[in-house]
Amino acid sequence: MDKSVSESRNLISLKTAAGLIDVDSKTIRNWIASGDIAGYRINGRLLRVERSELLALVRPAELTTGGVA
């Protein structure tokens, strides 16, 4: 995958992804291994994730009104 494709998909490094959501990069690797998010190999070695997919995974759940009685 060339640089223009990675830029159009907004792929970021595991280190950047981990810093963005304040977790360890091993957590990102675990999420890729478990299938929670997709990992993309760049030049056969570098692993990247899509920024929007990562943020969608960690987005807080919406709270509903009308709690438990």
Residue, then its C-alpha position, 0 to 999 in steps of 0.5 A: m500500500d503506498k502513502s497516498v492510499s494510507e493518507s486517504r484511509n487516515l491510517i495511523s501508527l499503533k503508537t499514535a493510536a495508543g496515545l490518542i486514546d490513552v492506552d498501551s500499544k499492546t492493547i491496540r495489538n490485542w484489539i487487532a488480534s481479537g478482530d475488534i478493529a482491522g490492522y493494515r500492513i504497510n510495506g509488509r511490516l508496519l502495522r496501522v489502524e484506521r483512525s475513525e474505526l479506532l475512535a468508533l470502538v472507544r466512543p462512550a455508549e449513549l446513556t438513556t433516560g428513565g433508569v432502573a426502577 
